[in-house]
């Protein structure tokens, strides 16, 4: 049993510089995640894992471009480049990331709906089982690192709060897409206002962590 788990969110090749949907400085989260990992008895990873032709891809909507926002099955949907497609190198975890035998919770597998959060799809229609997995192991707090601050990290942390977990977001262990300037900063502020704790990794690694 462990009270605290490290949650590594979508640190995958397509979200790194040179990938299909690169997050600026996305690779900077890797050493932070690796440094934190030995300090946690439980490490869990989420993985964006889309089938080909996912409806969140701009390529599936003629005349649309990445960054456009449409309504998809009643939900606002940002259209993205094809990314993290099952069976591709882009969907794999970053080569420098040390996950060991961490359990992996894939998401975004329903072609009709996107899934930013590691707990639910964007319509909260499908539960990944992550909350139950954590509760069964006595987890009461999740510490979040990964990509991207303003989408998958924000959604995962928000759902963790809603599920009753304490949430810490490691500020130097996340990076934003920033489709609009300041989206990442706003996301962190919203999470803090919702009850999440924002910390630097140095504080977590210190003697009081």
For each residue, the residues with C-beta under 8 A, 3 or more apart:
1: 137 138
2: 5 40 41 42 137 138 139
3: 138 139 140 141
4: 40 41 42 139 140 141 142 143
5: 2 40 42 43 44 134 137 139 141 142 143
6: 33 36 37 39 40 42 43 44 142 143 145
7: 44 45 46 118 142 143 144 145 146 156 160
8: 11 33 43 44 45 46 97 99 102 145 146
9: 45 46 118 144 145 146 147 152 153 156
10: 15 46 47 48 84 146 147 148 152
11: 8 15 26 29 30 33 45 93 94 97 145 146 147
12: 15 16 19 47 48 84 90 91 92 93 94 147
13: 16 19 89 90 91 92 93 94 95
14: 19 20 21 22 48 83 84 88 90 91
15: 10 11 12 19 21 22 23 26 48 83 84 147 148
16: 12 13 19 22 23 26 27 94
17: 22 24 25 26 27
18: 22
19: 12 13 14 15 16 22 26 83 90
20: 14 81 82 83 84 90
21: 14 15 80 81 83 84 177
22: 14 15 16 17 18 19 26
23: 15 16 26 147 148 175 176 177
24: 17 175 176 177 178
25: 17 28 175
26: 11 15 16 17 19 22 23 29 147 148 175
27: 16 17 30 94 96
28: 25 31 32 172 175
29: 11 26 32 33 145 146 147 173 174 175
30: 11 27 33 34 94 96 97
31: 28 34 35 96
32: 28 29 35 36 145 170 172 173 201
33: 6 8 11 29 30 36 37 97 98 145 146 173
34: 30 31 37 96 97 98
35: 31 32 38 201 205
36: 6 32 33 39 40 143 145 170 173 201 204 205
37: 6 33 34 40 43 98 99 100
38: 35
39: 6 36 204 205 209
40: 2 4 5 6 36 37 43 143
41: 2 4
42: 2 4 5 6 137 139
43: 5 6 8 37 40 99 100 102
44: 5 6 7 8 102 103 104 105 130 133 134
45: 7 8 9 11 93 99 102 103 104 105
46: 7 8 9 10 104 105 106 107 118 130 146 152 156
47: 10 12 84 91 93 104 105 106 107
48: 10 12 14 15 83 84 91 106 107 108 115 152
49: 84 86 91 106 107 108 109
50: 54 56 57 83 84 85 86 91 108 109 111
51: 54 85 86 109 111
52: 82 85 86
53: 57 60 111
54: 50 51 57 60 82 85 108 111 114
55: 60 72 77 111 112 113 114
56: 50 72 77 78 79 80 108 114
57: 50 53 54 60 61 79 80 81 82 83
58: 61 64 65 66 67 68 79 80 81
59: 81 82
60: 53 54 55 57
61: 57 58 64 68 70 79
62:
63:
64: 58 61 68 70 79
65: 58 68 79
66: 58 79 80 81
67: 58 78 79 179
68: 58 61 64 65 78 79
69: 76 77 78 79
70: 61 64 76 77 79
71: 74 75 76 77
72: 55 56 75 76 77 112 113 114
73: 112 113 123
74: 71 123
75: 71 72 113 122 123
76: 69 70 71 72
77: 55 56 69 70 71 72 114 122
78: 56 67 68 69 151 179
79: 56 57 58 61 64 65 66 67 68 69 70
80: 21 56 57 58 66 83
81: 20 21 57 58 59 66
82: 20 52 54 57 59 85
83: 14 15 19 20 21 48 50 57 80 90
84: 10 12 14 15 20 21 47 48 49 50 88 90 91 108
85: 50 51 52 54 82 88 90 91
86: 49 50 51 52 91 109
87: 91
88: 14 84 85 91 92
89: 13 92
90: 12 13 14 19 20 83 84 85
91: 12 13 14 47 48 49 50 84 85 86 87 88
92: 12 13 88 89 95
93: 11 12 13 45 47 97 99
94: 11 12 13 16 27 30 97
95: 13 92
96: 27 30 31 34
97: 8 11 30 33 34 93 94
98: 33 34 37
99: 8 37 43 45 93 102 104
100: 37 43
101:
102: 8 43 44 45 99
103: 44 45 133
104: 44 45 46 47 99
105: 44 45 46 47 118 128 129 130 133
106: 46 47 48 49 109 128
107: 46 47 48 49 115 117 118 121 128
108: 48 49 50 54 56 84 114 115 121
109: 49 50 51 86 106 115
110: 113 115 121 126
111: 50 51 53 54 55
112: 55 72 73
113: 55 72 73 75 110 121 122 123 125 126
114: 54 55 56 72 77 108 121 122
115: 48 107 108 109 110 120 121 122 126 128
116: 122 151 152 154 155 156
117: 107 120 121 122 152 155 156 158 159
118: 7 9 46 105 107 128 130 152 156 159
119: 127 128 130 131 156 159 160 163
120: 115 117 123 124 125 126 127 128 159
121: 107 108 110 113 114 115 117 124 125 126
122: 75 77 113 114 115 116 117 155
123: 73 74 75 113 120
124: 120 121
125: 113 120 121
126: 110 113 115 120 121
127: 119 120 131 132
128: 105 106 107 115 118 119 120
129: 105 132 133
130: 44 46 105 118 119 133 134
131: 119 127 134 135 159 160 163 165
132: 127 129 135 136
133: 44 103 105 129 130 136 137
134: 5 44 130 131 137 139 142 165
135: 131 132 138 139
136: 132 133
137: 1 2 5 42 133 134
138: 1 2 3 135
139: 2 3 4 5 42 134 135 142 165
140: 3 4 165 166
141: 3 4 5 165 166 167 168
142: 4 5 6 7 134 139 157 160 165 166 167 168
143: 4 5 6 7 36 40 168 169 170 204
144: 7 9 153 156 157 160 167 168 169 170 173 174
145: 6 7 8 9 11 29 32 33 36 170 173 174
146: 7 8 9 10 11 29 33 46 152 153 173 174
147: 9 10 11 12 15 23 26 29 152 153 174 175
148: 10 15 23 26 151 152 153 174 175 176 177 184
149: 153 154 174 175 176 177 183 184 187 188
150: 153 154 176 177 178 179 183 184 186 187
151: 78 116 148 154 155 177
152: 9 10 46 48 116 117 118 146 147 148 155 156
153: 9 144 146 147 148 149 150 156 157 169 174 187
154: 116 149 150 151 157 158 187 190 191
155: 116 117 122 151 152 158 159
156: 7 9 46 116 117 118 119 144 152 153 159 160
157: 142 144 153 154 160 161 167 169 191 196
158: 117 154 155 161 162 191 194
159: 117 118 119 120 131 155 156 162 163
160: 7 119 131 142 144 156 157 163 165 167
161: 157 158 164 165 167 191 194 195 196
162: 158 159
163: 119 131 159 160
164: 161
165: 131 134 139 140 141 142 160 161
166: 140 141 142 197
167: 141 142 144 157 160 161 191 195 196 197
168: 141 142 143 144 196 197 198 199 204
169: 143 144 153 157 174 188 191 196 197 198 199
170: 32 36 143 144 145 173 174 199 200 201 204
171: 174 188 198 199 200
172: 28 32 200 201
173: 29 32 33 36 144 145 146 170 201
174: 29 144 145 146 147 148 149 153 169 170 171 184 188
175: 23 24 25 26 28 29 147 148 149 184
176: 23 24 148 149 150 183 184 185 187
177: 21 23 24 148 149 150 151 183 184
178: 24 150 181 182 183 184
179: 67 78 150 183
180: 183
181: 178
182: 178 185 186
183: 149 150 176 177 178 179 180 186 187
184: 148 149 150 174 175 176 177 178 187 188
185: 176 182 188 189
186: 150 182 183 189 190
187: 149 150 153 154 176 183 184 190 191
188: 149 169 171 174 184 185 191 192 198
189: 185 186 192 193
190: 154 186 187 193 194
191: 154 157 158 161 167 169 187 188 194 196 198
192: 188 189 195 196 197 198
193: 189 190
194: 158 161 190 191
195: 161 167 192
196: 157 161 167 168 169 191 192
197: 166 167 168 169 192
198: 168 169 171 188 191 192
199: 168 169 170 171 203 204
200: 170 171 172 203 204
201: 32 35 36 170 172 173 204 205
202: 205 206
203: 199 200 206 208 209
204: 36 39 143 168 170 199 200 201 209
205: 35 36 39 201 202 209
206: 202 203 209
207:
208: 203
209: 39 203 204 205 206
